[in-house]
């Protein structure tokens, strides 16, 4: 089992920045991919960014060039730096990990609200 705790959400004006952080605990040696997804009201959950155990990132098209994902394999954390936020980024952001056995774990989610 892997437990995930997110932090860093909140309210920000359009054009501003926020940084999300997710700390993993439990069976951390089993973690392969770490990342972030988001879900806005009435919409499906979508990929924001993921990063492999080797540090290779992949971003959703809507956040490329604005968001940066990073990972600390010693602290077992994954962070998401979000810049140039716009109201369309408003959503609940979920931390996600996939183990080497392809088991998926989710955090409880953190709200990000961008005002216009």
C-alpha positions in Angstrom: 0.0 0.0 0.0 1.0 3.6 -0.7 -0.4 6.5 1.1 -0.4 10.0 -0.6 -0.9 13.3 1.1 -1.3 16.4 -1.1 -0.7 20.0 0.0 -0.5 23.5 -1.6 -3.9 24.1 -3.2 -5.8 27.3 -2.8 -7.2 30.4 -4.5 -5.1 32.5 -6.9 -5.8 35.2 -9.4 -5.4 34.5 -13.1 -1.7 34.9 -14.2 -0.5 33.8 -10.7 1.3 30.7 -9.5 0.8 27.9 -7.1 3.0 24.9 -6.1 1.4 21.6 -5.2 3.3 18.9 -3.3 2.5 15.2 -2.7 4.3 13.1 -0.1 4.2 9.3 -0.4 4.6 6.8 2.4 4.2 3.1 2.8 5.5 0.8 0.1 7.5 3.5 -1.5 10.1 1.1 -3.0 7.3 -0.1 -5.3 6.6 3.3 -6.9 7.4 3.7 -10.5 5.5 6.7 -12.0 4.3 9.7 -9.9 2.1 12.4 -11.2 -0.9 14.7 -11.1 -4.3 14.6 -12.6 -7.2 17.0 -12.2 -10.9 17.0 -12.4 -13.1 20.0 -13.0 -16.8 20.0 -12.2 -18.8 18.1 -14.8 -15.6 16.9 -16.6 -13.6 13.8 -16.6 -10.4 13.4 -14.7 -7.5 14.4 -17.0 -3.7 14.1 -17.0 -1.8 17.1 -15.9 1.7 15.7 -15.6 3.6 12.5 -14.8 7.2 11.7 -14.1 8.9 8.3 -14.2 11.3 6.9 -11.6 14.1 8.0 -14.0 12.9 11.6 -14.0 11.3 11.7 -17.5 8.3 14.0 -17.5 5.2 14.0 -19.6 2.6 16.8 -19.7 -1.0 17.2 -20.7 -1.3 19.5 -23.7 -3.2 22.2 -21.8 -0.4 22.7 -19.3 2.7 22.4 -21.5 5.0 25.4 -21.0 3.2 26.5 -17.9 3.5 23.7 -15.4 6.6 21.8 -14.3 6.7 18.5 -12.5 9.6 17.4 -10.3 10.3 14.5 -8.1 12.5 13.8 -5.1 13.2 10.0 -4.9 14.9 10.5 -1.5 12.0 12.4 0.1 9.4 10.5 -1.9 7.7 13.6 -3.0 6.4 14.9 -6.3 5.8 18.6 -6.8 3.9 20.5 -9.4 4.9 24.1 -10.1 2.0 25.9 -11.8 2.6 29.2 -13.5 0.5 31.5 -15.6 -2.7 30.0 -14.2 -6.0 30.7 -15.8 -9.6 30.0 -14.7 -9.7 26.8 -16.9 -7.1 25.4 -14.5 -9.7 25.4 -11.7 -10.1 21.8 -10.5 -9.4 19.3 -7.8 -5.9 18.1 -8.3 -5.1 14.5 -7.4 -1.7 13.0 -6.8 -1.2 9.6 -8.4 1.4 6.9 -8.3 1.7 3.7 -10.3 3.8 0.9 -8.9 6.1 -1.4 -10.8 3.3 -4.0 -10.5 1.0 -1.4 -12.1 -1.2 -0.9 -9.0 -2.6 2.6 -8.9 -3.0 4.8 -5.8 -4.6 8.2 -5.5 -4.4 11.0 -3.0 -7.5 12.7 -1.6 -7.3 15.7 -3.8 -6.6 19.4 -3.3 -8.7 22.2 -4.7 -7.1 24.8 -7.0 -9.3 27.8 -7.8 -8.2 30.5 -10.3 -10.2 33.7 -10.3 -10.5 35.9 -13.4 
